[in-house]
Amino acid sequence: MKRALLLSASSYKDSGYLNHCKGWIKEFLGSLWEDEILFIPFAGVRRTNEQYEQKVADCLESNNIRSIHRFADMKAAVKNAKSICIGGGNTFV
């Protein structure tokens, strides 16, 4: 079964990055929360891929976030991922 959780903003008012939706993300992922989460950082414009990956991991309080740029075969990483998180920013990047 394929499902999608779509969020249009990473922050709400002064709540801080992902704080307003952290519970929704964990609830949505359920038992997948314990597995590796593939992160796609390529729309980020104000930080490196590594910095973006770390920001998401810190905010979600998870050691399971792994950015796709760390994989030699990115297509296989997507194909084999149990869950994927796509970061926002400038989608034209």
Gaussian input, Z-matrix of N, CA and C with variables (Angstrom, degrees):
# hf/3-21g

backbone

0 1
 N
 C     1     B1
 C     2     B2     1     A1
 N     3     B3     2     A2     1     D1
 C     4     B4     3     A3     2     D2
 C     5     B5     4     A4     3     D3
 N     6     B6     5     A5     4     D4
 C     7     B7     6     A6     5     D5
 C     8     B8     7     A7     6     D6
 N     9     B9     8     A8     7     D7
 C    10    B10     9     A9     8     D8
 C    11    B11    10    A10     9     D9
 N    12    B12    11    A11    10    D10
 C    13    B13    12    A12    11    D11
 C    14    B14    13    A13    12    D12
 N    15    B15    14    A14    13    D13
 C    16    B16    15    A15    14    D14
 C    17    B17    16    A16    15    D15
 N    18    B18    17    A17    16    D16
 C    19    B19    18    A18    17    D17
 C    20    B20    19    A19    18    D18
 N    21    B21    20    A20    19    D19
 C    22    B22    21    A21    20    D20
 C    23    B23    22    A22    21    D21
 N    24    B24    23    A23    22    D22
 C    25    B25    24    A24    23    D23
 C    26    B26    25    A25    24    D24
 N    27    B27    26    A26    25    D25
 C    28    B28    27    A27    26    D26
 C    29    B29    28    A28    27    D27
 N    30    B30    29    A29    28    D28
 C    31    B31    30    A30    29    D29
 C    32    B32    31    A31    30    D30
 N    33    B33    32    A32    31    D31
 C    34    B34    33    A33    32    D32
 C    35    B35    34    A34    33    D33
 N    36    B36    35    A35    34    D34
 C    37    B37    36    A36    35    D35
 C    38    B38    37    A37    36    D36
 N    39    B39    38    A38    37    D37
 C    40    B40    39    A39    38    D38
 C    41    B41    40    A40    39    D39
 N    42    B42    41    A41    40    D40
 C    43    B43    42    A42    41    D41
 C    44    B44    43    A43    42    D42
 N    45    B45    44    A44    43    D43
 C    46    B46    45    A45    44    D44
 C    47    B47    46    A46    45    D45
 N    48    B48    47    A47    46    D46
 C    49    B49    48    A48    47    D47
 C    50    B50    49    A49    48    D48
 N    51    B51    50    A50    49    D49
 C    52    B52    51    A51    50    D50
 C    53    B53    52    A52    51    D51
 N    54    B54    53    A53    52    D52
 C    55    B55    54    A54    53    D53
 C    56    B56    55    A55    54    D54
 N    57    B57    56    A56    55    D55
 C    58    B58    57    A57    56    D56
 C    59    B59    58    A58    57    D57
 N    60    B60    59    A59    58    D58
 C    61    B61    60    A60    59    D59
 C    62    B62    61    A61    60    D60
 N    63    B63    62    A62    61    D61
 C    64    B64    63    A63    62    D62
 C    65    B65    64    A64    63    D63
 N    66    B66    65    A65    64    D64
 C    67    B67    66    A66    65    D65
 C    68    B68    67    A67    66    D66
 N    69    B69    68    A68    67    D67
 C    70    B70    69    A69    68    D68
 C    71    B71    70    A70    69    D69
 N    72    B72    71    A71    70    D70
 C    73    B73    72    A72    71    D71
 C    74    B74    73    A73    72    D72
 N    75    B75    74    A74    73    D73
 C    76    B76    75    A75    74    D74
 C    77    B77    76    A76    75    D75
 N    78    B78    77    A77    76    D76
 C    79    B79    78    A78    77    D77
 C    80    B80    79    A79    78    D78
 N    81    B81    80    A80    79    D79
 C    82    B82    81    A81    80    D80
 C    83    B83    82    A82    81    D81
 N    84    B84    83    A83    82    D82
 C    85    B85    84    A84    83    D83
 C    86    B86    85    A85    84    D84
 N    87    B87    86    A86    85    D85
 C    88    B88    87    A87    86    D86
 C    89    B89    88    A88    87    D87
 N    90    B90    89    A89    88    D88
 C    91    B91    90    A90    89    D89
 C    92    B92    91    A91    90    D90
 N    93    B93    92    A92    91    D91
 C    94    B94    93    A93    92    D92
 C    95    B95    94    A94    93    D93
 N    96    B96    95    A95    94    D94
 C    97    B97    96    A96    95    D95
 C    98    B98    97    A97    96    D96
 N    99    B99    98    A98    97    D97
 C   100   B100    99    A99    98    D98
 C   101   B101   100   A100    99    D99
 N   102   B102   101   A101   100   D100
 C   103   B103   102   A102   101   D101
 C   104   B104   103   A103   102   D102
 N   105   B105   104   A104   103   D103
 C   106   B106   105   A105   104   D104
 C   107   B107   106   A106   105   D105
 N   108   B108   107   A107   106   D106
 C   109   B109   108   A108   107   D107
 C   110   B110   109   A109   108   D108
 N   111   B111   110   A110   109   D109
 C   112   B112   111   A111   110   D110
 C   113   B113   112   A112   111   D111
 N   114   B114   113   A113   112   D112
 C   115   B115   114   A114   113   D113
 C   116   B116   115   A115   114   D114
 N   117   B117   116   A116   115   D115
 C   118   B118   117   A117   116   D116
 C   119   B119   118   A118   117   D117
 N   120   B120   119   A119   118   D118
 C   121   B121   120   A120   119   D119
 C   122   B122   121   A121   120   D120
 N   123   B123   122   A122   121   D121
 C   124   B124   123   A123   122   D122
 C   125   B125   124   A124   123   D123
 N   126   B126   125   A125   124   D124
 C   127   B127   126   A126   125   D125
 C   128   B128   127   A127   126   D126
 N   129   B129   128   A128   127   D127
 C   130   B130   129   A129   128   D128
 C   131   B131   130   A130   129   D129
 N   132   B132   131   A131   130   D130
 C   133   B133   132   A132   131   D131
 C   134   B134   133   A133   132   D132
 N   135   B135   134   A134   133   D133
 C   136   B136   135   A135   134   D134
 C   137   B137   136   A136   135   D135
 N   138   B138   137   A137   136   D136
 C   139   B139   138   A138   137   D137
 C   140   B140   139   A139   138   D138
 N   141   B141   140   A140   139   D139
 C   142   B142   141   A141   140   D140
 C   143   B143   142   A142   141   D141
 N   144   B144   143   A143   142   D142
 C   145   B145   144   A144   143   D143
 C   146   B146   145   A145   144   D144
 N   147   B147   146   A146   145   D145
 C   148   B148   147   A147   146   D146
 C   149   B149   148   A148   147   D147
 N   150   B150   149   A149   148   D148
 C   151   B151   150   A150   149   D149
 C   152   B152   151   A151   150   D150
 N   153   B153   152   A152   151   D151
 C   154   B154   153   A153   152   D152
 C   155   B155   154   A154   153   D153
 N   156   B156   155   A155   154   D154
 C   157   B157   156   A156   155   D155
 C   158   B158   157   A157   156   D156
 N   159   B159   158   A158   157   D157
 C   160   B160   159   A159   158   D158
 C   161   B161   160   A160   159   D159
 N   162   B162   161   A161   160   D160
 C   163   B163   162   A162   161   D161
 C   164   B164   163   A163   162   D162
 N   165   B165   164   A164   163   D163
 C   166   B166   165   A165   164   D164
 C   167   B167   166   A166   165   D165
 N   168   B168   167   A167   166   D166
 C   169   B169   168   A168   167   D167
 C   170   B170   169   A169   168   D168
 N   171   B171   170   A170   169   D169
 C   172   B172   171   A171   170   D170
 C   173   B173   172   A172   171   D171
 N   174   B174   173   A173   172   D172
 C   175   B175   174   A174   173   D173
 C   176   B176   175   A175   174   D174
 N   177   B177   176   A176   175   D175
 C   178   B178   177   A177   176   D176
 C   179   B179   178   A178   177   D177
 N   180   B180   179   A179   178   D178
 C   181   B181   180   A180   179   D179
 C   182   B182   181   A181   180   D180
 N   183   B183   182   A182   181   D181
 C   184   B184   183   A183   182   D182
 C   185   B185   184   A184   183   D183
 N   186   B186   185   A185   184   D184
 C   187   B187   186   A186   185   D185
 C   188   B188   187   A187   186   D186
 N   189   B189   188   A188   187   D187
 C   190   B190   189   A189   188   D188
 C   191   B191   190   A190   189   D189
 N   192   B192   191   A191   190   D190
 C   193   B193   192   A192   191   D191
 C   194   B194   193   A193   192   D192
 N   195   B195   194   A194   193   D193
 C   196   B196   195   A195   194   D194
 C   197   B197   196   A196   195   D195
 N   198   B198   197   A197   196   D196
 C   199   B199   198   A198   197   D197
 C   200   B200   199   A199   198   D198
 N   201   B201   200   A200   199   D199
 C   202   B202   201   A201   200   D200
 C   203   B203   202   A202   201   D201
 N   204   B204   203   A203   202   D202
 C   205   B205   204   A204   203   D203
 C   206   B206   205   A205   204   D204
 N   207   B207   206   A206   205   D205
 C   208   B208   207   A207   206   D206
 C   209   B209   208   A208   207   D207
 N   210   B210   209   A209   208   D208
 C   211   B211   210   A210   209   D209
 C   212   B212   211   A211   210   D210
 N   213   B213   212   A212   211   D211
 C   214   B214   213   A213   212   D212
 C   215   B215   214   A214   213   D213
 N   216   B216   215   A215   214   D214
 C   217   B217   216   A216   215   D215
 C   218   B218   217   A217   216   D216
 N   219   B219   218   A218   217   D217
 C   220   B220   219   A219   218   D218
 C   221   B221   220   A220   219   D219
 N   222   B222   221   A221   220   D220
 C   223   B223   222   A222   221   D221
 C   224   B224   223   A223   222   D222
 N   225   B225   224   A224   223   D223
 C   226   B226   225   A225   224   D224
 C   227   B227   226   A226   225   D225
 N   228   B228   227   A227   226   D226
 C   229   B229   228   A228   227   D227
 C   230   B230   229   A229   228   D228
 N   231   B231   230   A230   229   D229
 C   232   B232   231   A231   230   D230
 C   233   B233   232   A232   231   D231
 N   234   B234   233   A233   232   D232
 C   235   B235   234   A234   233   D233
 C   236   B236   235   A235   234   D234
 N   237   B237   236   A236   235   D235
 C   238   B238   237   A237   236   D236
 C   239   B239   238   A238   237   D237
 N   240   B240   239   A239   238   D238
 C   241   B241   240   A240   239   D239
 C   242   B242   241   A241   240   D240
 N   243   B243   242   A242   241   D241
 C   244   B244   243   A243   242   D242
 C   245   B245   244   A244   243   D243
 N   246   B246   245   A245   244   D244
 C   247   B247   246   A246   245   D245
 C   248   B248   247   A247   246   D246
 N   249   B249   248   A248   247   D247
 C   250   B250   249   A249   248   D248
 C   251   B251   250   A250   249   D249
 N   252   B252   251   A251   250   D250
 C   253   B253   252   A252   251   D251
 C   254   B254   253   A253   252   D252
 N   255   B255   254   A254   253   D253
 C   256   B256   255   A255   254   D254
 C   257   B257   256   A256   255   D255
 N   258   B258   257   A257   256   D256
 C   259   B259   258   A258   257   D257
 C   260   B260   259   A259   258   D258
 N   261   B261   260   A260   259   D259
 C   262   B262   261   A261   260   D260
 C   263   B263   262   A262   261   D261
 N   264   B264   263   A263   262   D262
 C   265   B265   264   A264   263   D263
 C   266   B266   265   A265   264   D264
 N   267   B267   266   A266   265   D265
 C   268   B268   267   A267   266   D266
 C   269   B269   268   A268   267   D267
 N   270   B270   269   A269   268   D268
 C   271   B271   270   A270   269   D269
 C   272   B272   271   A271   270   D270
 N   273   B273   272   A272   271   D271
 C   274   B274   273   A273   272   D272
 C   275   B275   274   A274   273   D273
 N   276   B276   275   A275   274   D274
 C   277   B277   276   A276   275   D275
 C   278   B278   277   A277   276   D276

   B1=1.4409
   B2=1.5309
   B3=1.3017
   B4=1.4601
   B5=1.5190
   B6=1.3366
   B7=1.4589
   B8=1.5142
   B9=1.3369
   B10=1.4587
   B11=1.5225
   B12=1.3030
   B13=1.4586
   B14=1.5219
   B15=1.3152
   B16=1.4596
   B17=1.5255
   B18=1.3121
   B19=1.4645
   B20=1.5180
   B21=1.3165
   B22=1.4589
   B23=1.5236
   B24=1.2960
   B25=1.4642
   B26=1.5265
   B27=1.3193
   B28=1.4624
   B29=1.5222
   B30=1.3222
   B31=1.4699
   B32=1.5225
   B33=1.3107
   B34=1.4524
   B35=1.5152
   B36=1.3219
   B37=1.4657
   B38=1.5218
   B39=1.3089
   B40=1.4694
   B41=1.5286
   B42=1.3253
   B43=1.4659
   B44=1.5229
   B45=1.3152
   B46=1.4550
   B47=1.5188
   B48=1.3131
   B49=1.4634
   B50=1.5289
   B51=1.3100
   B52=1.4717
   B53=1.5276
   B54=1.3079
   B55=1.4695
   B56=1.5244
   B57=1.3126
   B58=1.4634
   B59=1.5295
   B60=1.3360
   B61=1.4654
   B62=1.5258
   B63=1.3096
   B64=1.4659
   B65=1.5353
   B66=1.2998
   B67=1.4659
   B68=1.5138
   B69=1.3277
   B70=1.4682
   B71=1.5225
   B72=1.3265
   B73=1.4647
   B74=1.5249
   B75=1.3207
   B76=1.4661
   B77=1.5258
   B78=1.3218
   B79=1.4638
   B80=1.5294
   B81=1.3193
   B82=1.4559
   B83=1.5233
   B84=1.3151
   B85=1.4650
   B86=1.5210
   B87=1.3185
   B88=1.4577
   B89=1.5189
   B90=1.3283
   B91=1.4666
   B92=1.5315
   B93=1.3249
   B94=1.4654
   B95=1.5280
   B96=1.3302
   B97=1.4694
   B98=1.5301
   B99=1.3113
   B100=1.4635
   B101=1.5294
   B102=1.3402
   B103=1.4620
   B104=1.5269
   B105=1.3297
   B106=1.4599
   B107=1.5287
   B108=1.3251
   B109=1.4551
   B110=1.5199
   B111=1.3233
   B112=1.4560
   B113=1.5257
   B114=1.3205
   B115=1.4571
   B116=1.5197
   B117=1.3273
   B118=1.4642
   B119=1.5362
   B120=1.3429
   B121=1.4627
   B122=1.5234
   B123=1.3157
   B124=1.4510
   B125=1.5263
   B126=1.3145
   B127=1.4627
   B128=1.5327
   B129=1.3224
   B130=1.4579
   B131=1.5205
   B132=1.3185
   B133=1.4671
   B134=1.5202
   B135=1.2968
   B136=1.4663
   B137=1.5168
   B138=1.3322
   B139=1.4634
   B140=1.5225
   B141=1.3176
   B142=1.4632
   B143=1.5291
   B144=1.3128
   B145=1.4658
   B146=1.5208
   B147=1.3290
   B148=1.4688
   B149=1.5225
   B150=1.3232
   B151=1.4621
   B152=1.5241
   B153=1.3220
   B154=1.4599
   B155=1.5323
   B156=1.3155
   B157=1.4621
   B158=1.5347
   B159=1.3163
   B160=1.4634
   B161=1.5213
   B162=1.3342
   B163=1.4698
   B164=1.5280
   B165=1.3183
   B166=1.4662
   B167=1.5266
   B168=1.3237
   B169=1.4684
   B170=1.5200
   B171=1.3272
   B172=1.4677
   B173=1.5223
   B174=1.3181
   B175=1.4673
   B176=1.5201
   B177=1.3204
   B178=1.4665
   B179=1.5244
   B180=1.3396
   B181=1.4618
   B182=1.5242
   B183=1.3393
   B184=1.4601
   B185=1.5217
   B186=1.3205
   B187=1.4621
   B188=1.5218
   B189=1.3291
   B190=1.4561
   B191=1.5231
   B192=1.3206
   B193=1.4579
   B194=1.5264
   B195=1.3331
   B196=1.4650
   B197=1.5175
   B198=1.3083
   B199=1.4538
   B200=1.5241
   B201=1.3039
   B202=1.4616
   B203=1.5241
   B204=1.3156
   B205=1.4685
   B206=1.5294
   B207=1.3145
   B208=1.4653
   B209=1.5367
   B210=1.3154
   B211=1.4661
   B212=1.5222
   B213=1.3219
   B214=1.4673
   B215=1.5263
   B216=1.3297
   B217=1.4658
   B218=1.5305
   B219=1.3135
   B220=1.4664
   B221=1.5249
   B222=1.3204
   B223=1.4709
   B224=1.5233
   B225=1.3196
   B226=1.4668
   B227=1.5226
   B228=1.3274
   B229=1.4611
   B230=1.5224
   B231=1.3208
   B232=1.4740
   B233=1.5178
   B234=1.3050
   B235=1.4676
   B236=1.5266
   B237=1.3235
   B238=1.4629
   B239=1.5253
   B240=1.3169
   B241=1.4644
   B242=1.5282
   B243=1.3214
   B244=1.4610
   B245=1.5270
   B246=1.3402
   B247=1.4587
   B248=1.5325
   B249=1.3265
   B250=1.4581
   B251=1.5226
   B252=1.3143
   B253=1.4633
   B254=1.5185
   B255=1.3229
   B256=1.4587
   B257=1.5190
   B258=1.3223
   B259=1.4649
   B260=1.5023
   B261=1.2996
   B262=1.4563
   B263=1.5045
   B264=1.2921
   B265=1.4556
   B266=1.5043
   B267=1.2987
   B268=1.4612
   B269=1.5137
   B270=1.3158
   B271=1.4620
   B272=1.5182
   B273=1.3240
   B274=1.4679
   B275=1.5097
   B276=1.3411
   B277=1.4543
   B278=1.5087
   A1=108.72
   A2=117.16
   A3=123.39
   A4=108.49
   A5=114.82
   A6=120.62
   A7=108.15
   A8=116.65
   A9=120.70
   A10=109.85
   A11=115.41
   A12=122.58
   A13=105.60
   A14=116.86
   A15=121.65
   A16=109.74
   A17=115.80
   A18=121.73
   A19=107.82
   A20=116.75
   A21=119.17
   A22=113.31
   A23=118.07
   A24=120.16
   A25=109.44
   A26=115.66
   A27=119.81
   A28=112.02
   A29=115.91
   A30=119.08
   A31=108.83
   A32=115.13
   A33=121.81
   A34=108.18
   A35=115.23
   A36=121.51
   A37=109.10
   A38=118.79
   A39=120.46
   A40=111.87
   A41=116.68
   A42=120.47
   A43=113.35
   A44=117.90
   A45=120.49
   A46=111.45
   A47=114.84
   A48=122.30
   A49=112.06
   A50=117.00
   A51=127.74
   A52=115.23
   A53=118.75
   A54=119.93
   A55=112.90
   A56=118.04
   A57=120.53
   A58=113.32
   A59=117.29
   A60=119.36
   A61=113.66
   A62=117.64
   A63=121.41
   A64=111.64
   A65=117.40
   A66=121.45
   A67=112.23
   A68=116.88
   A69=120.60
   A70=110.69
   A71=116.11
   A72=120.63
   A73=110.12
   A74=116.73
   A75=120.58
   A76=111.11
   A77=116.82
   A78=120.56
   A79=110.91
   A80=116.64
   A81=121.71
   A82=111.29
   A83=117.09
   A84=121.04
   A85=112.85
   A86=117.48
   A87=120.30
   A88=111.36
   A89=116.96
   A90=121.04
   A91=112.16
   A92=118.63
   A93=121.08
   A94=111.87
   A95=116.11
   A96=120.72
   A97=111.41
   A98=116.52
   A99=121.42
   A100=112.37
   A101=117.24
   A102=121.84
   A103=110.67
   A104=114.83
   A105=119.92
   A106=110.24
   A107=115.81
   A108=122.42
   A109=106.87
   A110=116.32
   A111=121.23
   A112=108.57
   A113=116.76
   A114=121.92
   A115=109.89
   A116=116.74
   A117=123.04
   A118=107.10
   A119=117.89
   A120=121.48
   A121=115.08
   A122=118.80
   A123=120.80
   A124=116.37
   A125=119.75
   A126=120.36
   A127=112.29
   A128=117.02
   A129=120.07
   A130=111.42
   A131=117.35
   A132=120.44
   A133=113.70
   A134=118.36
   A135=120.72
   A136=113.54
   A137=116.47
   A138=120.20
   A139=108.62
   A140=115.59
   A141=119.93
   A142=109.45
   A143=116.33
   A144=120.31
   A145=110.90
   A146=116.59
   A147=121.13
   A148=111.45
   A149=117.13
   A150=120.99
   A151=110.96
   A152=116.93
   A153=121.67
   A154=110.11
   A155=116.38
   A156=121.68
   A157=110.17
   A158=116.92
   A159=121.37
   A160=111.78
   A161=116.55
   A162=120.35
   A163=110.68
   A164=116.82
   A165=120.73
   A166=110.00
   A167=117.27
   A168=120.93
   A169=111.15
   A170=116.98
   A171=120.77
   A172=111.28
   A173=116.65
   A174=120.01
   A175=112.38
   A176=116.69
   A177=119.90
   A178=112.37
   A179=115.21
   A180=120.69
   A181=110.54
   A182=114.93
   A183=120.98
   A184=110.69
   A185=115.76
   A186=121.86
   A187=110.95
   A188=117.22
   A189=121.83
   A190=113.84
   A191=118.53
   A192=121.88
   A193=108.10
   A194=117.21
   A195=120.91
   A196=109.00
   A197=116.00
   A198=121.74
   A199=111.77
   A200=115.42
   A201=121.50
   A202=112.42
   A203=118.08
   A204=119.10
   A205=112.23
   A206=117.26
   A207=121.80
   A208=112.94
   A209=116.98
   A210=121.70
   A211=110.43
   A212=116.63
   A213=120.97
   A214=110.18
   A215=117.06
   A216=122.08
   A217=107.90
   A218=115.89
   A219=120.63
   A220=112.15
   A221=117.49
   A222=120.14
   A223=110.30
   A224=116.56
   A225=120.46
   A226=110.64
   A227=117.29
   A228=120.60
   A229=110.67
   A230=116.43
   A231=120.45
   A232=110.22
   A233=116.57
   A234=120.81
   A235=112.22
   A236=116.51
   A237=120.98
   A238=114.41
   A239=117.99
   A240=120.88
   A241=111.56
   A242=115.22
   A243=120.23
   A244=110.44
   A245=116.20
   A246=120.87
   A247=109.04
   A248=114.46
   A249=121.44
   A250=108.69
   A251=115.51
   A252=122.99
   A253=107.23
   A254=117.16
   A255=121.29
   A256=108.57
   A257=115.97
   A258=121.12
   A259=111.73
   A260=115.61
   A261=121.69
   A262=111.88
   A263=115.16
   A264=122.43
   A265=108.54
   A266=117.04
   A267=122.55
   A268=107.80
   A269=117.15
   A270=120.36
   A271=112.97
   A272=118.41
   A273=120.73
   A274=111.61
   A275=118.09
   A276=121.41
   A277=107.16
   D1=130.78
   D2=177.68
   D3=-103.83
   D4=135.33
   D5=179.15
   D6=-138.40
   D7=158.51
   D8=178.82
   D9=-136.74
   D10=137.12
   D11=171.87
   D12=-112.10
   D13=115.05
   D14=-176.11
   D15=-108.90
   D16=124.99
   D17=178.32
   D18=-122.41
   D19=134.16
   D20=-175.65
   D21=-97.13
   D22=-1.43
   D23=179.98
   D24=-151.09
   D25=140.84
   D26=179.70
   D27=-88.04
   D28=-8.37
   D29=176.56
   D30=-147.00
   D31=158.05
   D32=178.14
   D33=-131.42
   D34=119.62
   D35=-175.84
   D36=51.56
   D37=-122.26
   D38=-178.60
   D39=-108.83
   D40=28.59
   D41=-175.88
   D42=-73.86
   D43=-17.34
   D44=-177.74
   D45=91.31
   D46=164.59
   D47=-174.02
   D48=-60.68
   D49=120.14
   D50=176.86
   D51=62.99
   D52=-0.92
   D53=-177.03
   D54=-62.31
   D55=-35.22
   D56=-178.03
   D57=-72.02
   D58=-18.03
   D59=-175.16
   D60=-123.04
   D61=3.61
   D62=-178.07
   D63=-55.11
   D64=-43.92
   D65=179.02
   D66=-63.88
   D67=-40.34
   D68=178.53
   D69=-62.71
   D70=-41.84
   D71=-178.94
   D72=-63.32
   D73=-47.44
   D74=-179.59
   D75=-63.78
   D76=-41.89
   D77=178.76
   D78=-64.90
   D79=-43.04
   D80=-179.96
   D81=-61.11
   D82=-44.74
   D83=-177.89
   D84=-73.48
   D85=-27.92
   D86=179.09
   D87=54.79
   D88=-127.41
   D89=-177.88
   D90=-67.90
   D91=-19.15
   D92=177.40
   D93=-67.89
   D94=-15.70
   D95=178.74
   D96=-56.88
   D97=-29.24
   D98=-178.48
   D99=-79.74
   D100=-16.67
   D101=-179.22
   D102=-89.42
   D103=169.24
   D104=176.84
   D105=-64.21
   D106=136.56
   D107=176.67
   D108=-108.91
   D109=118.84
   D110=179.63
   D111=-78.67
   D112=124.28
   D113=-178.27
   D114=-108.31
   D115=133.14
   D116=177.51
   D117=-107.96
   D118=105.82
   D119=-172.75
   D120=-97.43
   D121=5.17
   D122=-163.55
   D123=-67.69
   D124=-14.31
   D125=178.28
   D126=-87.80
   D127=-4.27
   D128=178.74
   D129=-67.80
   D130=137.24
   D131=-177.47
   D132=-120.52
   D133=-16.16
   D134=-175.92
   D135=-109.82
   D136=9.18
   D137=-179.22
   D138=-153.72
   D139=162.00
   D140=176.41
   D141=-75.81
   D142=167.49
   D143=176.17
   D144=-58.19
   D145=-40.38
   D146=179.32
   D147=-64.72
   D148=-42.43
   D149=179.72
   D150=-66.15
   D151=-39.76
   D152=179.65
   D153=-66.02
   D154=-44.46
   D155=177.48
   D156=-58.12
   D157=-45.73
   D158=-179.10
   D159=-66.35
   D160=-38.31
   D161=178.92
   D162=-61.39
   D163=-44.68
   D164=179.24
   D165=-65.64
   D166=-45.21
   D167=179.28
   D168=-60.19
   D169=-43.35
   D170=179.29
   D171=-64.61
   D172=-45.44
   D173=-177.63
   D174=-67.01
   D175=-37.34
   D176=179.39
   D177=-87.24
   D178=-2.24
   D179=179.88
   D180=53.10
   D181=51.59
   D182=-175.91
   D183=-135.19
   D184=138.10
   D185=172.90
   D186=-94.92
   D187=5.73
   D188=-175.39
   D189=-98.24
   D190=5.53
   D191=179.75
   D192=-83.77
   D193=124.50
   D194=177.91
   D195=-133.90
   D196=122.12
   D197=-176.87
   D198=-75.11
   D199=142.27
   D200=-178.38
   D201=-62.06
   D202=-25.25
   D203=-178.50
   D204=-66.89
   D205=-12.05
   D206=178.72
   D207=-85.42
   D208=-7.04
   D209=-177.87
   D210=-96.78
   D211=135.87
   D212=175.87
   D213=-68.92
   D214=-37.58
   D215=179.97
   D216=-113.23
   D217=93.07
   D218=-176.10
   D219=-67.89
   D220=-34.69
   D221=178.44
   D222=-62.77
   D223=-43.02
   D224=178.42
   D225=-65.76
   D226=-36.65
   D227=178.59
   D228=-60.47
   D229=-43.85
   D230=178.06
   D231=-66.87
   D232=-45.53
   D233=-178.42
   D234=-60.09
   D235=-37.19
   D236=-175.83
   D237=-93.06
   D238=-5.40
   D239=-177.12
   D240=-69.87
   D241=138.12
   D242=174.03
   D243=-84.81
   D244=-29.41
   D245=175.34
   D246=-147.34
   D247=146.87
   D248=-177.36
   D249=-130.37
   D250=133.80
   D251=175.96
   D252=-117.29
   D253=123.69
   D254=-179.59
   D255=-109.57
   D256=120.55
   D257=179.99
   D258=-78.80
   D259=151.42
   D260=179.36
   D261=-93.16
   D262=-172.30
   D263=-178.19
   D264=139.03
   D265=-124.76
   D266=178.31
   D267=-102.62
   D268=104.46
   D269=-175.62
   D270=-66.20
   D271=-14.31
   D272=178.17
   D273=-81.89
   D274=-11.06
   D275=174.47
   D276=-74.41

